[in-house]
Amino acid sequence: MNMNQTEFAHLCQSLKLKELTTFGTYLEYIIKGPYIVKLFQYENFYVETYLHIQKDRIDGILAFNGTNKLTPYLKKIKLILPVSPKIGLH
């Protein structure tokens, strides 16, 4: 389904989860207090799901724009850049 952030925010929790697992792209997770917070990209915004570790339940789903909240996730991503031969050095 194609929707914007406002339309997504108005869905019930079960429909949000269905949309994320069907059409969203899982990116990374972090541990935040008692939660595993999973980051998804959906359409042109990001979505976090808050899974309470001990209670094994989703306590929240938060949609947002911008990149400010991405910092904890980016710290976990390790990029392996290809090594290219040095050109022009003798």
Biopython code that builds the backbone (N, CA, C, O; Angstrom):
import numpy as np
from Bio.PDB.StructureBuilder import StructureBuilder

atoms = [
    (1, "MET", "N", (0.853, -1.177, 0.000)),
    (1, "MET", "CA", (0.000, 0.000, 0.000)),
    (1, "MET", "C", (0.896, 1.236, 0.000)),
    (1, "MET", "O", (1.927, 1.253, 0.671)),
    (2, "ASN", "N", (0.523, 2.232, -0.720)),
    (2, "ASN", "CA", (1.277, 3.471, -0.810)),
    (2, "ASN", "C", (0.621, 4.518, 0.083)),
    (2, "ASN", "O", (-0.523, 4.907, -0.151)),
    (3, "MET", "N", (1.345, 4.978, 1.110)),
    (3, "MET", "CA", (0.766, 5.970, 2.023)),
    (3, "MET", "C", (1.852, 6.875, 2.576)),
    (3, "MET", "O", (3.035, 6.538, 2.565)),
    (4, "ASN", "N", (1.425, 8.020, 3.054)),
    (4, "ASN", "CA", (2.383, 8.950, 3.658)),
    (4, "ASN", "C", (2.459, 8.708, 5.171)),
    (4, "ASN", "O", (1.758, 7.856, 5.717)),
    (5, "GLN", "N", (3.316, 9.472, 5.820)),
    (5, "GLN", "CA", (3.550, 9.276, 7.258)),
    (5, "GLN", "C", (2.287, 9.516, 8.081)),
    (5, "GLN", "O", (2.040, 8.783, 9.039)),
    (6, "THR", "N", (1.499, 10.500, 7.743)),
    (6, "THR", "CA", (0.274, 10.803, 8.488)),
    (6, "THR", "C", (-0.730, 9.656, 8.365)),
    (6, "THR", "O", (-1.345, 9.254, 9.353)),
    (7, "GLU", "N", (-0.888, 9.138, 7.160)),
    (7, "GLU", "CA", (-1.807, 8.013, 6.963)),
    (7, "GLU", "C", (-1.324, 6.783, 7.740)),
    (7, "GLU", "O", (-2.120, 6.075, 8.357)),
    (8, "PHE", "N", (-0.017, 6.544, 7.701)),
    (8, "PHE", "CA", (0.556, 5.413, 8.436)),
    (8, "PHE", "C", (0.302, 5.564, 9.934)),
    (8, "PHE", "O", (-0.058, 4.599, 10.607)),
    (9, "ALA", "N", (0.491, 6.776, 10.451)),
    (9, "ALA", "CA", (0.309, 7.028, 11.887)),
    (9, "ALA", "C", (-1.118, 6.749, 12.349)),
    (9, "ALA", "O", (-1.330, 6.420, 13.516)),
    (10, "HIS", "N", (-2.094, 6.874, 11.461)),
    (10, "HIS", "CA", (-3.492, 6.652, 11.833)),
    (10, "HIS", "C", (-3.912, 5.185, 11.780)),
    (10, "HIS", "O", (-5.028, 4.851, 12.180)),
    (11, "LEU", "N", (-3.043, 4.313, 11.298)),
    (11, "LEU", "CA", (-3.378, 2.886, 11.284)),
    (11, "LEU", "C", (-3.315, 2.315, 12.701)),
    (11, "LEU", "O", (-2.601, 2.843, 13.554)),
    (12, "CYS", "N", (-4.054, 1.246, 12.949)),
    (12, "CYS", "CA", (-3.921, 0.547, 14.225)),
    (12, "CYS", "C", (-2.582, -0.193, 14.228)),
    (12, "CYS", "O", (-1.975, -0.391, 13.175)),
    (13, "GLN", "N", (-2.134, -0.594, 15.395)),
    (13, "GLN", "CA", (-0.818, -1.210, 15.537)),
    (13, "GLN", "C", (-0.662, -2.467, 14.672)),
    (13, "GLN", "O", (0.388, -2.664, 14.060)),
    (14, "SER", "N", (-1.679, -3.309, 14.615)),
    (14, "SER", "CA", (-1.563, -4.545, 13.833)),
    (14, "SER", "C", (-1.416, -4.259, 12.339)),
    (14, "SER", "O", (-0.683, -4.967, 11.648)),
    (15, "LEU", "N", (-2.099, -3.236, 11.832)),
    (15, "LEU", "CA", (-1.958, -2.869, 10.420)),
    (15, "LEU", "C", (-0.597, -2.233, 10.144)),
    (15, "LEU", "O", (-0.019, -2.443, 9.078)),
    (16, "LYS", "N", (-0.083, -1.454, 11.101)),
    (16, "LYS", "CA", (1.260, -0.889, 10.943)),
    (16, "LYS", "C", (2.290, -2.012, 10.812)),
    (16, "LYS", "O", (3.160, -1.966, 9.942)),
    (17, "LEU", "N", (2.185, -3.016, 11.680)),
    (17, "LEU", "CA", (3.123, -4.142, 11.628)),
    (17, "LEU", "C", (3.000, -4.905, 10.312)),
    (17, "LEU", "O", (4.004, -5.313, 9.728)),
    (18, "LYS", "N", (1.782, -5.093, 9.855)),
    (18, "LYS", "CA", (1.571, -5.791, 8.580)),
    (18, "LYS", "C", (2.201, -5.000, 7.439)),
    (18, "LYS", "O", (2.869, -5.577, 6.581)),
    (19, "GLU", "N", (1.995, -3.692, 7.421)),
    (19, "GLU", "CA", (2.580, -2.838, 6.388)),
    (19, "GLU", "C", (4.107, -2.909, 6.409)),
    (19, "GLU", "O", (4.747, -3.022, 5.364)),
    (20, "LEU", "N", (4.682, -2.841, 7.620)),
    (20, "LEU", "CA", (6.142, -2.872, 7.738)),
    (20, "LEU", "C", (6.717, -4.197, 7.255)),
    (20, "LEU", "O", (7.705, -4.219, 6.521)),
    (21, "THR", "N", (6.101, -5.298, 7.666)),
    (21, "THR", "CA", (6.650, -6.599, 7.287)),
    (21, "THR", "C", (6.401, -6.925, 5.818)),
    (21, "THR", "O", (7.131, -7.725, 5.233)),
    (22, "THR", "N", (5.389, -6.321, 5.217)),
    (22, "THR", "CA", (5.079, -6.579, 3.813)),
    (22, "THR", "C", (5.816, -5.626, 2.881)),
    (22, "THR", "O", (6.389, -6.057, 1.880)),
    (23, "PHE", "N", (5.808, -4.328, 3.202)),
    (23, "PHE", "CA", (6.317, -3.327, 2.275)),
    (23, "PHE", "C", (7.521, -2.540, 2.789)),
    (23, "PHE", "O", (8.171, -1.834, 2.017)),
    (24, "GLY", "N", (7.823, -2.652, 4.074)),
    (24, "GLY", "CA", (8.945, -1.913, 4.636)),
    (24, "GLY", "C", (10.260, -2.636, 4.424)),
    (24, "GLY", "O", (10.282, -3.821, 4.089)),
    (25, "THR", "N", (11.356, -1.917, 4.620)),
    (25, "THR", "CA", (12.691, -2.490, 4.524)),
    (25, "THR", "C", (13.343, -2.409, 5.895)),
    (25, "THR", "O", (13.565, -1.321, 6.426)),
    (26, "TYR", "N", (13.650, -3.573, 6.462)),
    (26, "TYR", "CA", (14.331, -3.614, 7.756)),
    (26, "TYR", "C", (15.762, -3.121, 7.567)),
    (26, "TYR", "O", (16.446, -3.536, 6.631)),
    (27, "LEU", "N", (16.217, -2.228, 8.462)),
    (27, "LEU", "CA", (17.556, -1.662, 8.333)),
    (27, "LEU", "C", (18.513, -2.115, 9.432)),
    (27, "LEU", "O", (19.620, -2.558, 9.127)),
    (28, "GLU", "N", (18.118, -2.016, 10.696)),
    (28, "GLU", "CA", (19.025, -2.316, 11.806)),
    (28, "GLU", "C", (18.222, -2.307, 13.103)),
    (28, "GLU", "O", (17.051, -1.928, 13.113)),
    (29, "TYR", "N", (18.856, -2.725, 14.190)),
    (29, "TYR", "CA", (18.212, -2.657, 15.500)),
    (29, "TYR", "C", (19.205, -2.103, 16.513)),
    (29, "TYR", "O", (20.416, -2.139, 16.298)),
    (30, "ILE", "N", (18.675, -1.591, 17.618)),
    (30, "ILE", "CA", (19.467, -1.176, 18.769)),
    (30, "ILE", "C", (18.754, -1.677, 20.020)),
    (30, "ILE", "O", (17.562, -1.983, 19.986)),
    (31, "ILE", "N", (19.488, -1.758, 21.114)),
    (31, "ILE", "CA", (18.895, -2.055, 22.414)),
    (31, "ILE", "C", (18.772, -0.727, 23.149)),
    (31, "ILE", "O", (19.745, 0.016, 23.281)),
    (32, "LYS", "N", (17.575, -0.443, 23.621)),
    (32, "LYS", "CA", (17.297, 0.832, 24.300)),
    (32, "LYS", "C", (16.509, 0.506, 25.561)),
    (32, "LYS", "O", (15.297, 0.296, 25.509)),
    (33, "GLY", "N", (17.210, 0.466, 26.706)),
    (33, "GLY", "CA", (16.541, 0.093, 27.956)),
    (33, "GLY", "C", (15.993, -1.315, 27.836)),
    (33, "GLY", "O", (16.727, -2.228, 27.459)),
    (34, "PRO", "N", (14.704, -1.515, 28.151)),
    (34, "PRO", "CA", (14.130, -2.861, 28.087)),
    (34, "PRO", "C", (13.659, -3.257, 26.682)),
    (34, "PRO", "O", (12.985, -4.276, 26.526)),
    (35, "TYR", "N", (14.004, -2.464, 25.659)),
    (35, "TYR", "CA", (13.458, -2.672, 24.317)),
    (35, "TYR", "C", (14.508, -3.037, 23.280)),
    (35, "TYR", "O", (15.651, -2.582, 23.333)),
    (36, "ILE", "N", (14.091, -3.865, 22.343)),
    (36, "ILE", "CA", (14.793, -4.008, 21.076)),
    (36, "ILE", "C", (14.056, -3.068, 20.123)),
    (36, "ILE", "O", (12.870, -3.255, 19.851)),
    (37, "VAL", "N", (14.752, -2.078, 19.627)),
    (37, "VAL", "CA", (14.142, -1.092, 18.737)),
    (37, "VAL", "C", (14.624, -1.389, 17.325)),
    (37, "VAL", "O", (15.812, -1.277, 17.025)),
    (38, "LYS", "N", (13.686, -1.769, 16.461)),
    (38, "LYS", "CA", (14.015, -2.092, 15.076)),
    (38, "LYS", "C", (13.683, -0.901, 14.189)),
    (38, "LYS", "O", (12.639, -0.264, 14.331)),
    (39, "LEU", "N", (14.596, -0.623, 13.277)),
    (39, "LEU", "CA", (14.433, 0.488, 12.346)),
    (39, "LEU", "C", (14.061, -0.040, 10.970)),
    (39, "LEU", "O", (14.700, -0.953, 10.447)),
    (40, "PHE", "N", (13.028, 0.542, 10.395)),
    (40, "PHE", "CA", (12.572, 0.217, 9.052)),
    (40, "PHE", "C", (12.517, 1.494, 8.213)),
    (40, "PHE", "O", (12.332, 2.592, 8.737)),
    (41, "GLN", "N", (12.679, 1.327, 6.921)),
    (41, "GLN", "CA", (12.347, 2.405, 5.993)),
    (41, "GLN", "C", (11.044, 1.995, 5.331)),
    (41, "GLN", "O", (10.893, 0.868, 4.860)),
    (42, "TYR", "N", (10.109, 2.928, 5.304)),
    (42, "TYR", "CA", (8.803, 2.676, 4.695)),
    (42, "TYR", "C", (8.445, 3.905, 3.890)),
    (42, "TYR", "O", (8.401, 5.015, 4.420)),
    (43, "GLU", "N", (8.189, 3.703, 2.603)),
    (43, "GLU", "CA", (7.920, 4.827, 1.708)),
    (43, "GLU", "C", (9.033, 5.860, 1.844)),
    (43, "GLU", "O", (10.197, 5.534, 1.614)),
    (44, "ASN", "N", (8.705, 7.098, 2.213)),
    (44, "ASN", "CA", (9.724, 8.159, 2.314)),
    (44, "ASN", "C", (9.962, 8.592, 3.763)),
    (44, "ASN", "O", (10.292, 9.749, 4.021)),
    (45, "PHE", "N", (9.793, 7.665, 4.702)),
    (45, "PHE", "CA", (10.049, 7.966, 6.112)),
    (45, "PHE", "C", (10.564, 6.713, 6.804)),
    (45, "PHE", "O", (10.614, 5.636, 6.210)),
    (46, "TYR", "N", (10.946, 6.867, 8.064)),
    (46, "TYR", "CA", (11.469, 5.767, 8.874)),
    (46, "TYR", "C", (10.461, 5.388, 9.946)),
    (46, "TYR", "O", (9.627, 6.197, 10.353)),
    (47, "VAL", "N", (10.554, 4.148, 10.394)),
    (47, "VAL", "CA", (9.661, 3.660, 11.448)),
    (47, "VAL", "C", (10.482, 2.838, 12.436)),
    (47, "VAL", "O", (11.289, 1.997, 12.042)),
    (48, "GLU", "N", (10.264, 3.094, 13.725)),
    (48, "GLU", "CA", (10.865, 2.287, 14.786)),
    (48, "GLU", "C", (9.766, 1.462, 15.444)),
    (48, "GLU", "O", (8.668, 1.956, 15.702)),
    (49, "THR", "N", (10.083, 0.192, 15.712)),
    (49, "THR", "CA", (9.186, -0.649, 16.503)),
    (49, "THR", "C", (9.879, -0.939, 17.826)),
    (49, "THR", "O", (11.073, -1.237, 17.853)),
    (50, "TYR", "N", (9.144, -0.854, 18.907)),
    (50, "TYR", "CA", (9.673, -1.056, 20.259)),
    (50, "TYR", "C", (9.151, -2.374, 20.815)),
    (50, "TYR", "O", (7.998, -2.471, 21.235)),
    (51, "LEU", "N", (10.021, -3.395, 20.813)),
    (51, "LEU", "CA", (9.670, -4.700, 21.339)),
    (51, "LEU", "C", (10.217, -4.818, 22.758)),
    (51, "LEU", "O", (11.430, -4.780, 22.968)),
    (52, "HIS", "N", (9.321, -4.960, 23.728)),
    (52, "HIS", "CA", (9.742, -5.139, 25.119)),
    (52, "HIS", "C", (10.337, -6.536, 25.244)),
    (52, "HIS", "O", (9.662, -7.533, 24.990)),
    (53, "ILE", "N", (11.595, -6.598, 25.633)),
    (53, "ILE", "CA", (12.333, -7.859, 25.634)),
    (53, "ILE", "C", (11.721, -8.871, 26.595)),
    (53, "ILE", "O", (11.470, -10.009, 26.200)),
    (54, "GLN", "N", (11.476, -8.489, 27.836)),
    (54, "GLN", "CA", (10.985, -9.435, 28.837)),
    (54, "GLN", "C", (9.512, -9.796, 28.621)),
    (54, "GLN", "O", (9.112, -10.937, 28.851)),
    (55, "LYS", "N", (8.720, -8.841, 28.186)),
    (55, "LYS", "CA", (7.286, -9.095, 28.025)),
    (55, "LYS", "C", (6.932, -9.612, 26.633)),
    (55, "LYS", "O", (5.796, -10.022, 26.391)),
    (56, "ASP", "N", (7.917, -9.593, 25.702)),
    (56, "ASP", "CA", (7.729, -10.091, 24.342)),
    (56, "ASP", "C", (6.480, -9.502, 23.683)),
    (56, "ASP", "O", (5.618, -10.221, 23.179)),
    (57, "ARG", "N", (6.415, -8.166, 23.704)),
    (57, "ARG", "CA", (5.278, -7.500, 23.080)),
    (57, "ARG", "C", (5.750, -6.174, 22.474)),
    (57, "ARG", "O", (6.724, -5.578, 22.932)),
    (58, "ILE", "N", (5.050, -5.737, 21.451)),
    (58, "ILE", "CA", (5.335, -4.443, 20.837)),
    (58, "ILE", "C", (4.625, -3.380, 21.671)),
    (58, "ILE", "O", (3.400, -3.392, 21.795)),
    (59, "ASP", "N", (5.403, -2.465, 22.238)),
    (59, "ASP", "CA", (4.820, -1.395, 23.055)),
    (59, "ASP", "C", (4.673, -0.083, 22.289)),
    (59, "ASP", "O", (4.010, 0.836, 22.770)),
    (60, "GLY", "N", (5.271, 0.018, 21.123)),
    (60, "GLY", "CA", (5.147, 1.255, 20.376)),
    (60, "GLY", "C", (5.688, 1.138, 18.969)),
    (60, "GLY", "O", (6.585, 0.342, 18.689)),
    (61, "ILE", "N", (5.120, 1.953, 18.086)),
    (61, "ILE", "CA", (5.579, 2.069, 16.709)),
    (61, "ILE", "C", (5.613, 3.557, 16.402)),
    (61, "ILE", "O", (4.588, 4.236, 16.456)),
    (62, "LEU", "N", (6.799, 4.055, 16.079)),
    (62, "LEU", "CA", (6.999, 5.487, 15.894)),
    (62, "LEU", "C", (7.508, 5.769, 14.488)),
    (62, "LEU", "O", (8.552, 5.251, 14.092)),
    (63, "ALA", "N", (6.782, 6.582, 13.733)),
    (63, "ALA", "CA", (7.194, 7.001, 12.392)),
    (63, "ALA", "C", (7.819, 8.385, 12.482)),
    (63, "ALA", "O", (7.355, 9.239, 13.238)),
    (64, "PHE", "N", (8.883, 8.601, 11.697)),
    (64, "PHE", "CA", (9.541, 9.913, 11.720)),
    (64, "PHE", "C", (10.247, 10.201, 10.406)),
    (64, "PHE", "O", (10.577, 9.293, 9.642)),
    (65, "ASN", "N", (10.470, 11.478, 10.165)),
    (65, "ASN", "CA", (11.257, 11.956, 9.023)),
    (65, "ASN", "C", (12.597, 12.431, 9.535)),
    (65, "ASN", "O", (12.810, 12.529, 10.743)),
    (66, "GLY", "N", (13.485, 12.722, 8.633)),
    (66, "GLY", "CA", (14.777, 13.275, 9.024)),
    (66, "GLY", "C", (15.746, 12.191, 9.432)),
    (66, "GLY", "O", (15.418, 11.005, 9.456)),
    (67, "THR", "N", (16.948, 12.629, 9.752)),
    (67, "THR", "CA", (18.011, 11.673, 10.043)),
    (67, "THR", "C", (18.561, 11.782, 11.462)),
    (67, "THR", "O", (19.465, 11.026, 11.818)),
    (68, "ASN", "N", (18.054, 12.686, 12.273)),
    (68, "ASN", "CA", (18.583, 12.876, 13.626)),
    (68, "ASN", "C", (18.530, 11.607, 14.475)),
    (68, "ASN", "O", (19.458, 11.338, 15.237)),
    (69, "LYS", "N", (17.469, 10.836, 14.354)),
    (69, "LYS", "CA", (17.310, 9.633, 15.183)),
    (69, "LYS", "C", (18.081, 8.434, 14.639)),
    (69, "LYS", "O", (18.052, 7.362, 15.243)),
    (70, "LEU", "N", (18.773, 8.594, 13.506)),
    (70, "LEU", "CA", (19.488, 7.473, 12.895)),
    (70, "LEU", "C", (20.871, 7.233, 13.491)),
    (70, "LEU", "O", (21.448, 6.167, 13.278)),
    (71, "THR", "N", (21.412, 8.189, 14.228)),
    (71, "THR", "CA", (22.785, 8.103, 14.732)),
    (71, "THR", "C", (23.082, 6.792, 15.471)),
    (71, "THR", "O", (24.103, 6.173, 15.174)),
    (72, "PRO", "N", (22.252, 6.334, 16.414)),
    (72, "PRO", "CA", (22.583, 5.082, 17.109)),
    (72, "PRO", "C", (22.653, 3.879, 16.159)),
    (72, "PRO", "O", (23.433, 2.954, 16.386)),
    (73, "TYR", "N", (21.854, 3.892, 15.117)),
    (73, "TYR", "CA", (21.861, 2.795, 14.154)),
    (73, "TYR", "C", (23.105, 2.856, 13.277)),
    (73, "TYR", "O", (23.722, 1.830, 12.989)),
    (74, "LEU", "N", (23.463, 4.050, 12.860)),
    (74, "LEU", "CA", (24.619, 4.219, 11.983)),
    (74, "LEU", "C", (25.912, 3.803, 12.669)),
    (74, "LEU", "O", (26.846, 3.347, 12.009)),
    (75, "LYS", "N", (25.975, 3.956, 13.984)),
    (75, "LYS", "CA", (27.166, 3.536, 14.732)),
    (75, "LYS", "C", (27.366, 2.025, 14.656)),
    (75, "LYS", "O", (28.492, 1.551, 14.807)),
    (76, "LYS", "N", (26.304, 1.262, 14.427)),
    (76, "LYS", "CA", (26.389, -0.196, 14.374)),
    (76, "LYS", "C", (26.759, -0.723, 12.993)),
    (76, "LYS", "O", (27.252, -1.843, 12.866)),
    (77, "ILE", "N", (26.524, 0.072, 11.971)),
    (77, "ILE", "CA", (26.753, -0.391, 10.608)),
    (77, "ILE", "C", (28.233, -0.276, 10.276)),
    (77, "ILE", "O", (28.825, 0.798, 10.380)),
    (78, "LYS", "N", (28.819, -1.395, 9.876)),
    (78, "LYS", "CA", (30.225, -1.412, 9.498)),
    (78, "LYS", "C", (30.307, -1.472, 7.974)),
    (78, "LYS", "O", (29.790, -2.397, 7.348)),
    (79, "LEU", "N", (30.948, -0.496, 7.402)),
    (79, "LEU", "CA", (31.124, -0.466, 5.961)),
    (79, "LEU", "C", (32.491, -1.018, 5.608)),
    (79, "LEU", "O", (33.494, -0.671, 6.231)),
    (80, "ILE", "N", (32.521, -1.865, 4.623)),
    (80, "ILE", "CA", (33.786, -2.376, 4.119)),
    (80, "ILE", "C", (33.968, -1.768, 2.743)),
    (80, "ILE", "O", (33.271, -2.120, 1.792)),
    (81, "LEU", "N", (34.911, -0.854, 2.653)),
    (81, "LEU", "CA", (35.148, -0.174, 1.394)),
    (81, "LEU", "C", (36.175, -0.947, 0.586)),
    (81, "LEU", "O", (37.156, -1.447, 1.135)),
    (82, "PRO", "N", (35.950, -1.045, -0.727)),
    (82, "PRO", "CA", (36.900, -1.766, -1.556)),
    (82, "PRO", "C", (38.237, -1.024, -1.588)),
    (82, "PRO", "O", (38.279, 0.206, -1.591)),
    (83, "VAL", "N", (39.303, -1.779, -1.613)),
    (83, "VAL", "CA", (40.645, -1.188, -1.686)),
    (83, "VAL", "C", (41.000, -1.099, -3.158)),
    (83, "VAL", "O", (40.998, -2.101, -3.872)),
    (84, "SER", "N", (41.303, 0.099, -3.598)),
    (84, "SER", "CA", (41.670, 0.270, -5.000)),
    (84, "SER", "C", (43.173, 0.548, -5.083)),
    (84, "SER", "O", (43.752, 1.136, -4.170)),
    (85, "PRO", "N", (43.791, 0.128, -6.168)),
    (85, "PRO", "CA", (45.238, 0.374, -6.307)),
    (85, "PRO", "C", (45.500, 1.877, -6.384)),
    (85, "PRO", "O", (44.699, 2.638, -6.928)),
    (86, "LYS", "N", (46.609, 2.272, -5.840)),
    (86, "LYS", "CA", (46.982, 3.689, -5.874)),
    (86, "LYS", "C", (47.383, 4.033, -7.300)),
    (86, "LYS", "O", (48.236, 3.379, -7.901)),
    (87, "ILE", "N", (46.762, 5.055, -7.816)),
    (87, "ILE", "CA", (47.005, 5.463, -9.204)),
    (87, "ILE", "C", (47.922, 6.677, -9.216)),
    (87, "ILE", "O", (47.728, 7.619, -8.447)),
    (88, "GLY", "N", (48.909, 6.652, -10.082)),
    (88, "GLY", "CA", (49.767, 7.802, -10.268)),
    (88, "GLY", "C", (50.900, 7.890, -9.279)),
    (88, "GLY", "O", (51.652, 8.864, -9.313)),
    (89, "LEU", "N", (51.060, 6.929, -8.406)),
    (89, "LEU", "CA", (52.178, 6.960, -7.452)),
    (89, "LEU", "C", (53.292, 6.064, -7.956)),
    (89, "LEU", "O", (53.036, 4.927, -8.354)),
    (90, "HIS", "N", (54.514, 6.549, -7.948)),
    (90, "HIS", "CA", (55.664, 5.759, -8.397)),
    (90, "HIS", "C", (56.644, 5.614, -7.284)),
    (90, "HIS", "O", (57.686, 4.981, -7.457)),
]
sb = StructureBuilder()
sb.init_structure("model")
sb.init_model(0)
sb.init_chain("A")
sb.init_seg("    ")
for serial, (resi, resn, name, xyz) in enumerate(atoms, 1):
    if name == "N":
        sb.init_residue(resn, " ", resi, " ")
    sb.init_atom(name, np.array(xyz, "f"), 0.0, 1.0, " ", f" {name:<3s}", serial, name[0])
structure = sb.get_structure()
